[in-house]
Amino acid sequence: MKSFDIVTLTVNPSVDKSTHFSGLIAEQKIRCKDPLFDAGGGGINVSKAIERLGGSSLAVFTSGGPVGEMLKELVTKEKIDYEVIETETGTRENFIAVDDNTNSQYRFGFDGDVLTDSEVEKLLETISNLKPKFLVASGSLNEGLSSDFYQKVAEIAKTSNSKLIVDTSGQALKKVLETGAYLIKPNVGELAKLVGVERLEIDEVNEAAKKIIADGRAEIVVVSLGPQGAVLVTKNEYEFVPAPNVAKKSTVGAGDSMVGGMVWALSQNRSLKEVIRWGVACGSAATMNEGTQLFKFEDANRLFEWLKNK
């Protein structure tokens, strides 16, 4: 098999269906425009972002039923190499709808079905055999899947000398940090929980991130500040990048695009100053497109050039 520097893992992928309508009225039939379909799920979106930047990755994900077949077709159209773990249960769908009267976006997500023990073992075995330079574990876990699943992935990454990038939340993220990761991307609220406080002010983010690093739980902490931008913290560095002012159409996939931009930049041996700016550029560019389309390269590149001196 062809070797890849970057492998993304999506345990709970989806086919994302998006549409537009005019006027939300209870108990009345809502007429929707023709839907658009996109391959979704954290790791798959990261692979899509890397491909848009001219990079390559191997996307590892689960797939089952007719929706799973559609998912594979959509990933193929994105020109992404992939390895699939077939499941007895079907792949989930998500639904995103925009009211053209108000420009309000409504997002409906569904839990993924339970995976069998053998399917879980197959996922871990597949990751164990690949040994990439960068391993990205991103997205939610299926219903019933143990919260220590990503921790097991972290243990595999450590054994394989892979740099683990994790984008998840809650107990799953806490368990990962017991083993340790190369890079994590919490938002401010998630970071507060990780350091055991109720909330953090912006000027407290650097100290909180450095506490995680000092404890050996991560080497790089990137904290999303929403419309204010993001910060990257290491033992010796602190980089704040403001979010560009862009016309936002959808926030779907913005976080995954940010991760994709950063992982791609890391794989290109860019400086950490450039890594965080590529992340913010790709995340911001993703909000400029409707539905679940992620970003266009020309938008991300233009925003990166603007951020270079910020």
VEXROZA-708540 format. One line per field, with one value per residue (C-alpha): residue in one letter; x negated, y negated, z negated; residue number from 1. Coordinates in steps of 0.1 Angstrom, whole numbers. Each point is the difference from the previous one (the first is absolute). Layout:
BEGIN
torpa	c(a	...)
x	c(X	...)
y	c(Y	...)
z	c(Z	...)
zavex	c(NUM	...)
This chain:
BEGIN
torpa	c(m	k	s	f	d	i	v	t	l	t	v	n	p	s	v	d	k	s	t	h	f	s	g	l	i	a	e	q	k	i	r	c	k	d	p	l	f	d	a	g	g	g	g	i	n	v	s	k	a	i	e	r	l	g	g	s	s	l	a	v	f	t	s	g	g	p	v	g	e	m	l	k	e	l	v	t	k	e	k	i	d	y	e	v	i	e	t	e	t	g	t	r	e	n	f	i	a	v	d	d	n	t	n	s	q	y	r	f	g	f	d	g	d	v	l	t	d	s	e	v	e	k	l	l	e	t	i	s	n	l	k	p	k	f	l	v	a	s	g	s	l	n	e	g	l	s	s	d	f	y	q	k	v	a	e	i	a	k	t	s	n	s	k	l	i	v	d	t	s	g	q	a	l	k	k	v	l	e	t	g	a	y	l	i	k	p	n	v	g	e	l	a	k	l	v	g	v	e	r	l	e	i	d	e	v	n	e	a	a	k	k	i	i	a	d	g	r	a	e	i	v	v	v	s	l	g	p	q	g	a	v	l	v	t	k	n	e	y	e	f	v	p	a	p	n	v	a	k	k	s	t	v	g	a	g	d	s	m	v	g	g	m	v	w	a	l	s	q	n	r	s	l	k	e	v	i	r	w	g	v	a	c	g	s	a	a	t	m	n	e	g	t	q	l	f	k	f	e	d	a	n	r	l	f	e	w	l	k	n	k)
x	c(0	-11	-14	15	-15	35	28	34	23	38	18	34	3	31	15	9	32	5	28	18	36	20	19	1	36	10	23	-2	-18	-32	-11	-37	-24	-19	-24	-38	-19	-34	-22	-2	-16	-30	-29	16	4	-36	-11	22	-17	-35	9	12	-34	-17	-10	9	12	16	34	10	37	29	27	32	33	12	-11	-34	-2	9	-27	-27	11	-1	-35	-12	13	-21	-31	-9	-17	19	2	34	11	34	26	32	20	6	-20	19	13	0	23	-8	27	-2	30	-4	24	-22	-34	3	-16	15	-22	14	-25	6	-20	-19	11	-19	-31	-7	-31	-15	6	-17	-30	-2	-2	-28	-18	1	-14	-27	-12	-3	-25	3	-20	32	32	31	28	30	37	26	2	28	27	-13	-36	-22	-13	-36	1	-21	-23	-7	-8	-24	-18	-3	-14	-25	-12	-2	-17	29	8	36	23	33	32	27	15	13	-11	-15	-25	-7	-9	-23	-20	-7	-21	-10	3	-21	27	34	26	25	21	-1	28	-16	-34	16	13	-34	-16	29	14	35	-10	-31	-5	-20	-30	0	-1	-38	-6	26	-14	-36	13	11	-34	-20	19	-12	36	-7	-28	21	34	20	29	29	13	30	4	-30	-24	-23	-32	-28	-19	-31	-25	-19	23	33	17	33	16	32	28	4	32	18	36	11	25	-6	-20	2	-35	-18	-18	-9	-14	-21	-14	-6	-19	-22	-8	-8	-23	-17	-6	-16	-24	14	-8	26	7	11	18	24	6	7	25	18	0	15	26	11	1	23	26	2	16	35	11	-28	-24	-30	-23	-14	-38	0	19	-22	-32	12	8	-33	-19	20	-7	-38	-7	26)
y	c(0	-36	-17	-32	-27	-9	24	-12	21	-5	25	-16	-14	-13	-11	-36	-12	-37	-21	-34	-9	-32	-4	25	5	27	28	-12	18	-18	0	5	-6	30	13	1	30	-1	26	-10	8	-16	21	1	-38	-4	22	-21	-32	15	10	-36	-12	23	26	36	23	33	-2	30	2	23	6	20	3	-21	-33	15	8	-36	-11	20	-15	-35	5	15	-32	-20	19	12	34	20	32	11	21	15	0	20	-31	-29	-33	-29	-31	-36	-28	-37	-25	-37	-23	-25	-24	-4	16	21	34	31	30	35	26	37	24	28	36	23	17	36	11	14	-32	-20	24	-3	-38	2	27	-21	-31	21	13	-33	-19	-35	-30	-18	17	-21	13	-23	0	15	37	23	7	27	-3	-3	-35	14	10	-30	7	34	-18	-23	31	13	-33	0	35	-9	-34	-17	-36	1	-29	2	-20	13	-10	11	32	13	-29	3	37	-7	-25	27	16	-32	-16	-21	-27	-6	-26	-8	-31	-22	18	34	-13	-12	35	15	-21	4	-35	-13	-25	-18	-36	-6	-12	33	23	-1	11	27	14	-1	21	28	-2	0	31	18	4	-18	-18	-25	-14	-20	-18	-11	-34	0	-34	-14	25	26	4	26	8	21	2	-30	-17	-19	-11	-18	-4	-21	14	-18	-19	20	4	31	24	32	12	37	15	-32	18	29	-23	-17	33	10	-32	4	37	-8	-28	22	27	-27	-8	-35	-21	0	-36	11	31	-20	-25	27	14	-32	-8	34	-2	-35	8	30	-24	-19	30	13	33	26	-10	-9	-26	-10	-1	-35	-13	17	-11	-36	0	16	-28	-26	18	4	-34	1)
z	c(0	7	-31	-13	-22	-12	-10	-12	-21	1	-22	4	35	17	33	-5	19	3	15	0	-8	-5	-33	-29	-11	-25	12	36	29	7	37	3	29	15	-26	2	-14	-15	-18	-36	-33	-17	16	34	0	-11	30	23	-13	6	35	8	-11	24	-26	-4	-28	-6	-15	-22	-8	-6	25	1	19	30	-17	-5	37	8	-24	18	33	-14	-14	33	18	-24	14	-35	-6	-26	-20	-12	-29	10	-27	-6	-7	24	2	-14	18	-12	13	3	12	5	-1	28	-17	-30	10	-31	2	-16	-6	-9	-11	-7	-22	18	-6	-23	14	-7	-20	31	20	-28	0	38	-3	-26	20	32	-17	-17	34	17	-22	16	-9	-10	-12	-3	-23	5	-6	-23	-12	8	-25	-24	10	-31	-8	-1	37	10	-29	15	33	-20	-13	35	12	-28	9	37	-6	18	-10	-12	8	-19	5	-22	-33	-34	-16	32	0	-37	4	30	-21	-26	27	17	35	23	6	-13	11	-28	-1	-31	-18	7	-12	-33	-6	7	-27	-24	-1	8	25	15	10	32	-20	-19	30	4	-36	2	32	-15	-30	24	18	-33	-12	32	13	34	18	18	-11	25	-15	22	-11	24	18	-19	17	-16	-20	3	-32	-5	-28	14	25	1	32	1	34	5	21	34	5	27	10	-17	17	-20	-29	9	3	-11	-29	22	27	-27	-10	36	7	-31	7	37	-11	-26	27	22	-29	-3	-31	-28	8	34	-13	-21	28	26	-26	-5	37	9	-28	9	37	-7	-15	33	18	-4	-15	-6	28	-21	17	33	3	15	-30	-26	18	2	-37	-9	19	-20	-33	7	-16	-27)
zavex	c(1	2	3	4	5	6	7	8	9	10	11	12	13	14	15	16	17	18	19	20	21	22	23	24	25	26	27	28	29	30	31	32	33	34	35	36	37	38	39	40	41	42	43	44	45	46	47	48	49	50	51	52	53	54	55	56	57	58	59	60	61	62	63	64	65	66	67	68	69	70	71	72	73	74	75	76	77	78	79	80	81	82	83	84	85	86	87	88	89	90	91	92	93	94	95	96	97	98	99	100	101	102	103	104	105	106	107	108	109	110	111	112	113	114	115	116	117	118	119	120	121	122	123	124	125	126	127	128	129	130	131	132	133	134	135	136	137	138	139	140	141	142	143	144	145	146	147	148	149	150	151	152	153	154	155	156	157	158	159	160	161	162	163	164	165	166	167	168	169	170	171	172	173	174	175	176	177	178	179	180	181	182	183	184	185	186	187	188	189	190	191	192	193	194	195	196	197	198	199	200	201	202	203	204	205	206	207	208	209	210	211	212	213	214	215	216	217	218	219	220	221	222	223	224	225	226	227	228	229	230	231	232	233	234	235	236	237	238	239	240	241	242	243	244	245	246	247	248	249	250	251	252	253	254	255	256	257	258	259	260	261	262	263	264	265	266	267	268	269	270	271	272	273	274	275	276	277	278	279	280	281	282	283	284	285	286	287	288	289	290	291	292	293	294	295	296	297	298	299	300	301	302	303	304	305	306	307	308	309	310)
